[in-house]
Amino acid sequence: MNDSLYVTPNNNGVYAISAANMTTLYWKATLTAANSAPAWVVPNSNNVYAVAGTTIQKVQGGGSPVWTYNALATITAGPVAMNGVIYFGTSNGNYFCRAR
């Protein structure tokens, strides 16, 4: 949806809601753990990257998970997308990049 706002409360979900009224729920995806960083939406795409504890998940419109990657430490920085790559950092000081 073009007017979606992606919300990552401190639980194991990422929600796509209407930015216009902040109440209409378009979809919810269940993550592997509680969120530890904000979600990132790739502009002009249907891809949302959400962080949940030690994992990052790619979710497509409708809330369907595409892949999950376990970084083996709490993800605390990112995710950020640039040039077809997702970047994120962990609590132990490591940074990762993964193809979208």
C-alpha positions in Angstrom: 0.0 0.0 0.0 1.3 3.4 -0.9 0.2 5.0 2.4 1.6 2.3 4.7 3.4 3.1 7.9 5.5 0.2 9.2 5.4 -0.1 13.0 7.7 -2.3 15.1 6.4 -2.3 18.7 8.3 -4.1 21.4 6.8 -7.5 20.6 7.4 -10.0 17.9 5.5 -8.3 15.1 5.8 -5.8 12.3 2.6 -4.1 11.3 1.6 -2.2 8.1 -1.0 0.4 9.0 -2.6 3.3 7.2 -0.6 6.5 7.6 -3.8 8.4 6.9 -5.7 7.2 9.9 -3.2 5.2 12.0 -5.9 2.6 12.7 -6.4 0.5 9.5 -4.3 -2.6 9.7 -3.2 -3.8 6.2 -1.1 -6.7 7.4 0.9 -8.1 10.3 4.0 -10.3 10.1 5.1 -12.4 13.0 8.9 -12.3 13.7 11.2 -14.7 15.5 11.6 -12.6 18.6 10.9 -9.1 20.0 12.0 -6.2 17.8 15.4 -4.6 18.6 15.6 -2.0 15.8 13.3 -0.2 13.5 12.0 -1.7 10.2 13.4 -0.5 6.9 11.3 -0.3 3.8 13.1 -0.2 0.4 11.7 2.7 -1.6 9.5 1.8 -4.6 9.4 -1.9 -3.6 7.2 -4.3 -1.6 10.1 -5.3 0.7 10.3 -4.6 4.5 13.3 -5.6 6.5 12.6 -6.2 10.2 15.0 -7.0 13.1 14.0 -9.3 15.9 16.6 -10.0 18.5 19.5 -11.8 16.7 17.6 -12.2 13.4 16.8 -10.0 10.4 13.8 -11.0 8.3 12.7 -9.9 4.8 9.0 -9.6 4.7 7.0 -8.8 1.5 3.6 -7.0 1.3 0.9 -9.0 2.9 3.2 -10.0 5.7 4.8 -13.0 4.0 8.3 -13.8 5.2 10.9 -14.4 2.4 14.0 -15.1 4.4 15.5 -15.0 7.9 19.2 -14.5 8.8 20.6 -15.2 12.3 23.5 -12.9 13.2 24.2 -14.7 16.5 24.1 -11.4 18.4 21.4 -8.8 19.1 21.0 -6.6 16.0 21.2 -3.0 17.3 22.0 -1.0 14.2 20.1 -0.8 10.9 18.8 -2.3 8.8 19.6 0.1 6.0 19.4 -0.7 2.2 21.7 0.6 -0.4 22.6 -0.6 -3.9 20.9 -3.9 -3.5 22.5 -4.7 -0.1 21.1 -4.7 3.4 23.5 -3.5 6.1 23.1 -4.0 9.9 25.2 -4.1 13.0 25.2 -6.2 16.2 25.7 -5.7 19.9 29.1 -7.4 19.7 30.5 -4.7 17.3 30.1 -6.7 14.1 28.5 -5.3 10.9 26.9 -7.4 8.2 25.8 -7.0 4.6 23.3 -9.3 2.9 22.0 -9.2 -0.7 18.4 -8.1 -0.8 
